[in-house]
Amino acid sequence: MTLDANTDTVADDPHANAPHANAPHADDPHANDAAPYGGGDPYADYRAGDFPFTELVDLADRRLGAGVVAANDEFFAQRENLLVRERAAFDPERFGHKGKIMDGWETRRRRGADAGHPFPAADDHDWAIVRLGAPGVIRGIVVDTAHFRGNYPQRISVQAASFDGSPSPGRLLADDVTWRELVPPTPVRGHAANGFAVTSDRRHTHLRLRLHPDGGVARLRVHGEAVPDPAWLELLGTIDLLSVLNGGTYEDASDRFYSSPTQIILPGTSRKMDDGWENRRRRVRGTNDWVRFRLAGQAVVRAVEIDTAYLKGNSAGWIALHGRDGESGEWLELIPRTRLQPDTPHRFVLPAPSVVTHVRLDAFPDGGVARLRLHGSLTPSGMEGLRSRYEEGTA
């Protein structure tokens, strides 16, 4: 396998969002260790991070079709744990025939060539390849080493590649594949969220996470913006214009207290109350909550679905939907203020097709929505804009 000489790079300081005192140390390989577990809440001394890019959709979400398709070693803990949605659990008493059972991906300890060289060589590493559920532009990566206190990798690196179709593991591992470096070998902290901002506008379909030289990682999150194949959308015709799989992107919201608004444009139906957007209780009269999204391009909207599944005593009381054409376009009413029923799917046929690039959902006065769907098709201008972005990202 080859590495592109023109590598895509992380931001100048990939840990700029982490507190300076908790930044990984490069010189002392043990300075990033966490204290041994001493009982009680295993997350009590977890070193979290505040990374702005995590507001974007996780392109490696299993709900989008992501998967860990190959790994060179998973002796202690299986690779599929990397993409589990829930945070990693820790049971100090759980052991198996191979040793401590961890909720993550963990490889065995690497050894050197012989007794005179017991440590692994400088370039030795373990790897796992992840298929993104939604191919797109990656803005940030979180490598979470929760509960890996002294057995996390000394460094990690992340590479990315782009493929057509559904390549086999054998194809992904072929010698002619070009892997572009998104995160160079960088120290990480044990029992911590390690965030890396990525500066690249390329469209990628697969990632390769590398552990230098070995160790364990609990979770991997890959945040960015989906860039769908315009030929596929053109073939389908009418689509859900807001779906993250079709290029819909969350932009901003008045409140994200309980859950991310990004979830209401995920595919499928919600499975529980927190699998949607729920805000805190609003107490300021004359105000309301709202969330704004950007479509993949200019589109004609014909119908709307709003689902309040599992939101029974906390669904939005009323909603209104507005759209605009362009960043500075005037907001036009698509759906007037309308009462919602809890735990219920709602369908709205627009009185006339509306051309929009953005939509804003208002909730009165507050409350939750599980899913929001816009049915329609991209205009010729919208399709051309998406095609240009797709071609630039794959060049």
PLY file of the C-alpha trace (Angstrom):
ply
format ascii 1.0
element vertex 395
property float x
property float y
property float z
element edge 394
property int vertex1
property int vertex2
end_header
0.00 0.00 0.00
1.24 3.48 -0.80
0.91 6.81 0.94
0.23 9.90 -1.13
3.13 12.34 -0.98
0.64 15.22 -0.92
-0.84 14.30 2.40
-3.89 15.94 3.86
-3.01 17.27 7.28
-4.50 17.96 10.64
-4.83 21.49 11.94
-1.69 23.15 13.32
-2.60 21.99 16.82
-4.81 18.88 16.63
-5.47 19.16 20.37
-6.24 22.87 20.35
-9.64 22.20 21.86
-8.29 20.20 24.78
-7.16 21.88 28.02
-3.45 22.68 27.79
-2.68 20.81 31.03
-4.14 17.64 29.54
-2.40 17.86 26.17
-0.48 14.69 25.26
3.25 14.65 25.98
5.59 13.60 23.21
8.80 13.01 25.17
7.87 10.79 28.12
5.97 7.72 26.87
4.39 7.22 30.29
3.33 10.84 30.89
0.03 10.20 29.14
-0.94 7.23 31.32
-4.06 7.49 33.44
-4.03 6.40 37.08
-4.89 2.73 37.70
-8.55 2.12 38.38
-9.11 2.55 42.10
-12.78 1.66 42.40
-16.00 3.62 42.19
-17.12 5.44 39.06
-14.69 4.42 36.28
-15.39 7.71 34.48
-14.58 9.89 37.50
-11.07 10.64 36.22
-11.85 10.41 32.51
-10.24 13.24 30.54
-12.90 14.59 28.22
-12.49 17.14 25.44
-14.61 19.89 23.91
-14.27 19.62 20.13
-16.51 21.90 18.02
-16.51 19.52 15.06
-18.48 16.92 17.05
-21.65 18.89 16.21
-21.30 17.46 12.71
-22.64 14.02 11.86
-20.50 10.98 12.65
-19.77 9.56 9.20
-18.72 6.29 10.86
-22.09 5.80 12.57
-23.35 2.22 12.32
-26.83 3.64 11.73
-25.55 5.01 8.42
-24.05 1.68 7.38
-20.50 2.06 8.69
-18.45 -0.97 9.66
-14.97 -2.12 10.68
-14.15 -4.33 7.72
-10.65 -5.57 8.62
-7.95 -5.50 11.29
-4.56 -7.16 11.59
-5.08 -8.14 15.25
-7.95 -8.22 17.72
-6.58 -10.66 20.27
-8.01 -9.08 23.43
-11.05 -7.16 22.13
-12.84 -7.20 18.81
-12.60 -4.42 16.26
-16.37 -3.93 15.91
-16.47 -2.30 19.35
-14.89 0.82 17.84
-18.23 1.92 16.36
-20.61 1.01 19.19
-22.84 4.04 19.79
-22.90 3.89 23.61
-19.89 5.01 25.60
-17.51 2.25 26.64
-18.38 0.25 29.76
-15.89 -1.11 32.29
-16.25 -4.18 34.50
-13.15 -4.69 36.69
-14.09 -8.31 37.36
-14.61 -9.39 33.76
-11.84 -11.66 32.51
-11.72 -14.39 29.90
-9.28 -17.06 28.79
-7.19 -14.47 26.94
-7.14 -11.91 29.76
-9.06 -8.77 30.66
-12.12 -8.26 28.47
-12.31 -4.64 27.35
-15.10 -2.73 25.63
-13.07 -1.55 22.67
-10.52 -2.80 20.15
-7.34 -4.12 21.73
-4.35 -5.88 20.18
-1.73 -8.07 21.85
1.63 -6.70 22.98
4.09 -6.44 20.12
7.60 -7.85 20.57
10.93 -7.24 18.91
12.91 -9.47 16.60
14.94 -11.29 19.24
16.17 -11.25 22.85
18.69 -8.58 22.02
15.95 -6.38 20.55
12.88 -7.00 22.74
11.00 -3.84 21.77
9.08 -3.57 18.47
10.70 -1.73 15.59
10.00 1.97 15.14
7.58 1.43 12.26
5.68 -1.52 13.77
1.96 -0.85 14.19
-1.48 -2.42 14.29
-4.32 -1.27 12.07
-8.06 -1.43 11.50
-9.94 -0.31 8.38
-13.31 1.43 8.77
-15.90 1.83 6.02
-17.71 5.16 6.41
-21.48 4.85 6.39
-21.73 8.19 4.61
-18.74 9.02 2.38
-17.80 12.65 2.72
-15.43 15.37 3.85
-13.90 14.69 7.27
-13.64 17.68 9.61
-12.54 15.99 12.82
-11.75 12.64 14.44
-12.08 11.50 18.05
-9.98 8.56 19.23
-11.44 7.63 22.60
-9.22 5.54 24.92
-11.76 5.25 27.77
-10.64 2.63 30.35
-7.40 1.97 28.48
-5.25 3.47 31.21
-1.88 1.82 30.70
-2.61 -0.25 27.61
-3.53 2.49 25.11
-1.32 3.08 22.05
1.67 5.35 22.51
0.72 7.09 19.27
-2.00 6.84 16.68
-2.24 7.88 13.06
-5.19 8.00 10.68
-5.19 7.57 6.92
-8.05 7.79 4.43
-8.85 6.56 0.95
-11.69 6.71 -1.56
-13.20 3.77 -3.41
-16.08 3.19 -5.78
-18.69 0.58 -4.98
-18.27 -1.93 -2.15
-14.63 -3.05 -2.13
-13.62 -6.29 -0.42
-11.01 -6.39 2.35
-8.60 -7.81 -0.19
-9.10 -4.82 -2.47
-8.63 -2.40 0.44
-5.32 -4.05 1.28
-3.97 -4.10 -2.27
-0.55 -2.59 -2.91
-1.85 -0.04 -5.41
-4.19 1.69 -2.93
-3.30 5.29 -2.09
-3.86 6.14 1.57
-3.70 9.85 2.43
-2.56 10.85 5.89
-5.14 12.84 7.87
-3.46 12.52 11.28
0.29 11.85 11.40
1.68 9.64 14.20
0.70 11.63 17.28
0.82 10.89 21.04
-2.53 10.26 22.72
-3.64 10.13 26.35
-4.95 7.06 28.10
-8.54 7.05 29.43
-9.32 10.20 27.45
-11.04 11.70 24.43
-8.34 12.60 21.92
-9.60 14.99 19.25
-8.02 15.89 15.91
-9.30 18.64 13.62
-8.77 17.77 9.95
-8.15 20.32 7.19
-9.03 18.62 3.92
-11.81 19.00 1.38
-11.34 15.57 -0.12
-14.19 13.06 -0.15
-13.27 9.76 1.50
-15.02 6.40 1.86
-12.65 4.49 4.18
-10.29 5.18 7.09
-7.34 3.26 8.44
-6.67 3.72 12.16
-3.12 2.76 13.12
-1.83 2.07 16.63
1.88 2.68 17.21
3.04 0.15 18.19
-0.04 -1.59 19.71
-2.69 -1.17 22.41
-6.36 -0.47 22.76
-8.92 2.14 21.66
-12.47 2.18 23.00
-14.33 4.21 20.36
-13.71 5.98 17.06
-15.81 8.91 15.82
-15.37 10.52 12.39
-17.22 13.82 12.09
-17.80 15.64 8.84
-20.14 16.42 5.98
-21.59 13.74 3.74
-21.03 14.17 0.00
-23.32 11.74 -1.87
-22.77 10.51 -5.41
-24.82 12.88 -7.60
-25.35 10.20 -10.24
-27.10 8.02 -7.66
-29.37 10.84 -6.47
-30.20 11.77 -10.06
-31.18 8.18 -10.77
-33.44 8.01 -7.71
-35.30 11.23 -8.52
-37.43 11.98 -5.45
-35.35 11.64 -2.29
-35.24 12.74 1.33
-33.38 15.99 0.77
-32.46 16.37 4.45
-31.04 12.89 5.07
-27.35 12.93 5.97
-26.92 10.14 3.41
-28.11 12.56 0.72
-25.96 15.47 1.84
-28.19 17.18 4.41
-26.15 19.05 7.05
-27.01 20.46 10.47
-25.96 24.10 10.79
-27.20 25.56 14.07
-29.83 25.30 16.80
-31.13 27.28 19.73
-30.59 24.42 22.19
-28.75 21.08 22.24
-29.17 20.28 25.93
-30.27 16.64 25.78
-29.27 15.46 22.31
-27.82 16.61 19.02
-30.17 18.01 16.36
-28.13 16.07 13.79
-30.02 12.96 14.87
-33.32 14.11 13.37
-31.91 13.80 9.84
-30.48 10.30 10.33
-31.97 7.46 8.27
-34.49 5.04 9.76
-36.80 5.60 12.68
-35.76 6.52 16.21
-35.48 3.66 18.69
-35.74 5.51 21.99
-36.36 8.95 23.41
-32.81 10.28 23.07
-32.53 9.18 19.43
-33.73 12.55 18.16
-33.53 16.23 19.14
-34.73 17.26 22.59
-34.09 20.63 24.19
-34.42 21.82 27.78
-37.68 23.34 29.08
-38.01 26.91 27.83
-39.10 29.42 30.48
-38.77 32.75 28.61
-42.16 33.73 27.22
-42.31 34.99 23.66
-39.38 32.80 22.54
-39.11 29.35 21.00
-36.55 26.72 20.04
-35.36 26.17 16.47
-32.93 24.16 14.37
-31.51 24.99 10.93
-30.28 22.65 8.18
-28.57 23.02 4.79
-29.50 20.75 1.87
-26.90 19.23 -0.48
-27.97 21.80 -3.07
-30.90 23.82 -4.33
-33.96 21.59 -4.40
-37.71 21.47 -4.94
-39.59 20.32 -1.81
-43.00 18.71 -2.27
-43.77 16.98 1.03
-42.55 16.87 4.63
-42.58 14.25 7.40
-42.18 15.08 11.09
-42.02 12.18 13.55
-42.26 12.48 17.35
-41.64 8.77 18.05
-40.90 7.99 21.75
-41.43 11.63 22.68
-44.62 11.34 24.72
-44.61 13.98 27.43
-41.86 16.09 25.90
-42.61 16.41 22.18
-42.83 19.86 20.59
-46.28 21.36 21.18
-46.43 23.13 17.83
-44.02 23.43 14.93
-43.53 25.67 11.92
-41.22 25.09 8.96
-39.58 27.79 6.85
-37.23 27.58 3.88
-34.98 29.94 1.98
-33.12 29.87 -1.32
-29.48 30.86 -0.79
-27.51 32.05 2.19
-29.15 35.48 2.15
-32.57 34.49 0.84
-35.75 35.49 2.61
-37.33 32.90 4.92
-40.64 31.71 3.45
-43.29 29.69 5.25
-43.55 26.05 4.16
-45.73 24.80 7.03
-47.60 27.27 9.28
-47.64 26.82 13.05
-49.22 23.40 13.50
-50.07 21.25 16.50
-48.10 18.00 16.86
-49.22 14.80 18.52
-46.78 12.96 20.79
-45.23 9.66 19.63
-46.76 10.08 16.16
-45.60 10.38 12.54
-47.03 13.44 10.71
-47.19 13.95 6.94
-47.61 17.30 5.18
-48.16 17.86 1.44
-47.05 21.39 0.55
-49.69 23.44 -1.25
-47.10 24.23 -3.93
-43.56 22.96 -4.57
-40.97 25.21 -2.92
-37.39 25.86 -4.05
-34.99 25.99 -1.09
-31.39 25.44 -0.04
-31.98 25.74 3.74
-34.82 24.97 6.14
-35.54 26.03 9.72
-37.78 24.04 12.02
-39.33 26.05 14.88
-40.66 24.28 18.00
-43.20 26.15 20.16
-42.39 26.72 22.88
-39.89 23.86 23.15
-39.82 20.06 23.05
-38.50 17.24 20.94
-38.67 15.92 17.38
-37.44 12.44 16.44
-37.10 12.76 12.65
-37.58 15.43 9.97
-37.75 14.52 6.28
-38.08 16.68 3.18
-39.23 14.86 0.05
-38.36 16.28 -3.34
-35.54 16.51 -5.86
-32.50 18.63 -6.61
-32.93 21.32 -9.24
-30.57 21.28 -12.26
-28.58 24.04 -10.51
-28.48 22.08 -7.26
-27.39 18.91 -9.04
-24.63 20.78 -10.86
-23.36 22.28 -7.59
-23.27 18.85 -5.93
-21.56 17.34 -8.97
-18.84 20.00 -8.83
-18.24 19.41 -5.13
-18.16 15.64 -5.66
-15.68 15.89 -8.52
-13.43 18.31 -6.63
-13.40 15.98 -3.62
-12.44 12.95 -5.67
-9.87 14.58 -7.94
0 1
1 2
2 3
3 4
4 5
5 6
6 7
7 8
8 9
9 10
10 11
11 12
12 13
13 14
14 15
15 16
16 17
17 18
18 19
19 20
20 21
21 22
22 23
23 24
24 25
25 26
26 27
27 28
28 29
29 30
30 31
31 32
32 33
33 34
34 35
35 36
36 37
37 38
38 39
39 40
40 41
41 42
42 43
43 44
44 45
45 46
46 47
47 48
48 49
49 50
50 51
51 52
52 53
53 54
54 55
55 56
56 57
57 58
58 59
59 60
60 61
61 62
62 63
63 64
64 65
65 66
66 67
67 68
68 69
69 70
70 71
71 72
72 73
73 74
74 75
75 76
76 77
77 78
78 79
79 80
80 81
81 82
82 83
83 84
84 85
85 86
86 87
87 88
88 89
89 90
90 91
91 92
92 93
93 94
94 95
95 96
96 97
97 98
98 99
99 100
100 101
101 102
102 103
103 104
104 105
105 106
106 107
107 108
108 109
109 110
110 111
111 112
112 113
113 114
114 115
115 116
116 117
117 118
118 119
119 120
120 121
121 122
122 123
123 124
124 125
125 126
126 127
127 128
128 129
129 130
130 131
131 132
132 133
133 134
134 135
135 136
136 137
137 138
138 139
139 140
140 141
141 142
142 143
143 144
144 145
145 146
146 147
147 148
148 149
149 150
150 151
151 152
152 153
153 154
154 155
155 156
156 157
157 158
158 159
159 160
160 161
161 162
162 163
163 164
164 165
165 166
166 167
167 168
168 169
169 170
170 171
171 172
172 173
173 174
174 175
175 176
176 177
177 178
178 179
179 180
180 181
181 182
182 183
183 184
184 185
185 186
186 187
187 188
188 189
189 190
190 191
191 192
192 193
193 194
194 195
195 196
196 197
197 198
198 199
199 200
200 201
201 202
202 203
203 204
204 205
205 206
206 207
207 208
208 209
209 210
210 211
211 212
212 213
213 214
214 215
215 216
216 217
217 218
218 219
219 220
220 221
221 222
222 223
223 224
224 225
225 226
226 227
227 228
228 229
229 230
230 231
231 232
232 233
233 234
234 235
235 236
236 237
237 238
238 239
239 240
240 241
241 242
242 243
243 244
244 245
245 246
246 247
247 248
248 249
249 250
250 251
251 252
252 253
253 254
254 255
255 256
256 257
257 258
258 259
259 260
260 261
261 262
262 263
263 264
264 265
265 266
266 267
267 268
268 269
269 270
270 271
271 272
272 273
273 274
274 275
275 276
276 277
277 278
278 279
279 280
280 281
281 282
282 283
283 284
284 285
285 286
286 287
287 288
288 289
289 290
290 291
291 292
292 293
293 294
294 295
295 296
296 297
297 298
298 299
299 300
300 301
301 302
302 303
303 304
304 305
305 306
306 307
307 308
308 309
309 310
310 311
311 312
312 313
313 314
314 315
315 316
316 317
317 318
318 319
319 320
320 321
321 322
322 323
323 324
324 325
325 326
326 327
327 328
328 329
329 330
330 331
331 332
332 333
333 334
334 335
335 336
336 337
337 338
338 339
339 340
340 341
341 342
342 343
343 344
344 345
345 346
346 347
347 348
348 349
349 350
350 351
351 352
352 353
353 354
354 355
355 356
356 357
357 358
358 359
359 360
360 361
361 362
362 363
363 364
364 365
365 366
366 367
367 368
368 369
369 370
370 371
371 372
372 373
373 374
374 375
375 376
376 377
377 378
378 379
379 380
380 381
381 382
382 383
383 384
384 385
385 386
386 387
387 388
388 389
389 390
390 391
391 392
392 393
393 394
